[in-house]
Amino acid sequence: MSKLITTDEQLRLHLPNIIGTVKGETPFIERLSLFLDLAEDWVRTTFCSTSTFNTICDYTDTNPTKILTARLIVADALHRAIPSLDIVLSPNGFAVVNTSNLAPASTARVDRLVFSMLAHRDDCIAALLPELPGTSKWLASRQASFFGATLFPDFSLIEATGPIQGSKWERYLELRSQVIDLEASLAEEWLSPELMSALRAENLRSDLTEKRSEVVRQTQAQIVGYLWSGSFNSRRLADIVNYIRINPESFSEWHNSETAKLFAPPIFRNEKKASGYFF
């Protein structure tokens, strides 16, 4: 049973153009109950964590995070339910629900509604993600580790790579797998795994210093550029590393890393007693 959406009144707050239930009819929340349970479980396991979700449920009804979470659950539930809401199973097989004063919606209109609910769901995800780091225990959760695994813990990556067709959430998952690989390459060859890991964590918490924020911004630009063109800009990457080198107090992780040694080779000294001495 849904823990966040528990009454028909709560459900209807998030659904426009819905006709009220009359006496004798099944309340809409009962018809949507299974889909609300599925949506709530998806939101809890994918975005919130059980502990954080329970905290959100205890917030007041005017809390922005609670409102966004409720909207996300309802949008996902309705997206799942729409294709079957007017279909019933009778002893003689499946039938379409109809009334004398309402005409069934066309397939095209239903398809548009399904797509609009998908878009609304994705917009709710985009709005909720920046709010989660401020909720209780979320930063210590498995879900936080998932979104903090790259320098793009929200939908800014999608916005930077241009318009898309279909689900923003599915696009985010697709891009995320590519970005993880790209960031690993940049870490090994330029920024160091130690610094990259620290920058990801601080970026997720939104507590980067000004200098570290600049490195994150420039690195994000390189990743977006790669997704557009298929290559990094080596000159810009060298500029980033030089910025890190001249600010050792702000980037101690890099200066103490093995990666830093790639940019500080030992100085060759030509001594007469050495076997390889030359004029």
N, C-alpha and C positions, 0 to 999 in steps of 0.2 A: 504493500500500500504506500502511495506517495506520502512523503513526509513534509514536503514544502507546500504543495498544492493540495489542500485537504477539503475545500468546500467548493460548491458550484459557483459561489459568488467570487471567490479568489480566481477561479479559472476564467470567468467571464471578463474580469478586469483586463485580461491580456488578449481577448478575442474580439475583434470588431465585427459588426454586421451579423451577430448571432441572435436568432429568434429565441425569446424566452420559452422556458418549459412550462406547459400547462398541466393542470392536475391530471394524473393518470399516466403521463408520459415519463419515460426514464430520464432522470437528470443527466445532463450532458457529461458531467464528471464521471458518472458510472460508465457511460459509453466509451469514455476516453481513458478509463482507469488503467487498463493494461498498457497502453501507450505511454501514459504518464510514468508508470513504474519503469518501463524500459528507458525512457528519456532521462529520468532521474538517476538511474543506475549508470547510464553512459556519462552524464555530466559529473557524477561523483567520482567515477573511476578514471575518467580522462582528464578532468580539469581540476577538481577541488581536493580530493582525498576525503576519506570518510570523516576524519576529525574536523577538518575545515568546513565540510558541508554541514555537519551537525551544528557548528558554531554559527554558520550563516542562517540556518533555520531558526536559531534563537534570537537573531537580530529583530529589531522592530520592523514593522511592515513598511516604514518609510526609508529604511536603510538602502542606499543606492546599490550596494553589492547584492543584497537580498532581492531587490527588484530585478536587477539584471539576470541573476540566476534563475528566478522564476520565469522571466520572459524566455530565456534560453530553453528551459525545460518544456514550456508550453509550445514553443515554436517547433522544437524537435518532435514532440509528441504528435502535434497536428500534422507535421510533414509525413510522419510514419502512418498516421491514421487516415488521411484524406482518401486514398484509393479505396478504402473499405468501409467508410462511414455510411454510404448509401446502399451497401450490399448486405443482404441477410440470407441465411441458410434456412430454407424451408424443407419440409418433408419431401418435396418434389425437386429440390435442387436450389441453386442460388437465384435470388430475385433482387430487383432494384426497388428501393423504398420510394414510394410516390404518394402524393396527396392530391386532392381535387383542386386546390388553389395554388399549388407550387409546381412549376415545371422543372424537370431535372436539368442540371447544368450540362452544357455541351462538353465533349471531351476536351476541346481546346481550352475552355475556361477552367476546367479542373486542372489541366496540365499547367496553366499559367498560375493557378493558385498554389499548386505543389512547388513550382519554381520560386514563387514569391516567398513562401514559407521557408524554403531552403536558404534564400538570400537573407531573410530576416533572422534565421537561426545563426548564420555566419556573421551577421552584423552584431548579434548579441555576444558571440564568442569574442569578436574583436574588441567590444566594449568591456567585457568581463576580464580579459587577461591582464590588463594593466592594474586592475583592482585587487587581484588575488595576492600579490606580495604583501599587501597590508593586512591580510586576514590572519587570524590566529593559526600558528603552526604550519602554515602553508609552505614556507621557505624550506622546511625540513622534510617535506614530503617527496614521494617518488614523482609526483606530477610536476613539482617545481624543478626537479632534476631533469625531467624531460624537456621542459621549455627552456631551461637554463643551459642546455647542452650546446647552444650556439649563441652568437651575438645578436640573434633575432628572436627574442622570446615572445613576439607578438606578430601581428599581421603587417607590420611595416615592410617586410620583405616582399609581400604580394603587391603592395602599393608601389614599391620601387621598380618592380619588374613589369609593370604595365597592365592593361585591362585583360581580363580572362573570361572565358566562357565556362559556366558551371559553378561548382562549389569552391568558395575561397578556402574552406577548411581542407578539402582534398588537395587543393593546389599548395597550401602551406605544407602539408605532409610530404608532398612530392619534392618541393624545394628544400625542405629541411634535410632530407637525406643527402642531397647534393651539397648543401652548405656544410654539413658535418665533415665531409671529405675535403672540401676546399679549405676550411679552417684548419684541419689537421696538417695540410700541406704548408699553409702559411706559418703555422706554429713551428713546425720542424725546421723550416728553411729561413724564417725571418724573425718571428716574434717570440719564439720559445713556447713549449707546452705550459711551462709554469706561469708565464705572464698571461697567456691566452685563457687559461683556466681561471685565474684571478679576475681578469676583465669580464669574463662571462658572468661570474657570480655577482660582481659589483653592478654590472649592467642590469641584471635581473632585479636587484634590490634598488636600483636607481640612486646609488650613492657614489658614483664615480667622481673623482676630483676633476678639475678643469682640464689638466694635462692628460689624464688617462681617458677622459671623455673624448678628447681630440683624437687620440690614437684609435679608439673604438670607432669613431665616426669615419676616419680615413680607411680603416680596415673594412668596415661595412661597405664603403664605396668601392673598394677593390673587389669584394665578393659580388656585389651587384653588377659591376663592370664585367666580371668574368661570365656571369649568367647571360649577359647581353652579347658579349663578343667572343667568349671562349678562351680568353687569355687575361693574365694579370699585367699591370703596368709596372715593370721592374723599376723604372725610375721613381715612381711614386712610392713603391715599397722601400726603396733605398732611402727616400726622404723620411719615411716613418721610422725606420731603424736609426737614422741619424738623429732624429728628434728624441728617440729613446736614449741614445748614447750620451747626448749632451744634457740629459736630465736624469742622472743616476739616482737622485734622491726620490724620484717619483716612480722609478721602474726597477726597483732592486731585484725583482724576480728575474728579469732579463739579464741583468749584469752578473748574476750568480749562476746562470744557466750554461749548459753545454752549447746552446745555440749561439750565445754571445762570442764564444771562441772562434766561430766561423768568420767573424768580422774583426778578429784581433790575432792574426797569424804571428808566430814568433819572428822576431827581427833577425835576419841573417847577418852574422859578423864574419868578415873575411880576415882570418888570422893565419900568420905564417906557419904556425905549428900544426894547423889543421891539415888533414890528408887531402882535403879538397881545395886547398889554397890555389888561387889563380890571380894573375895580374890584371 
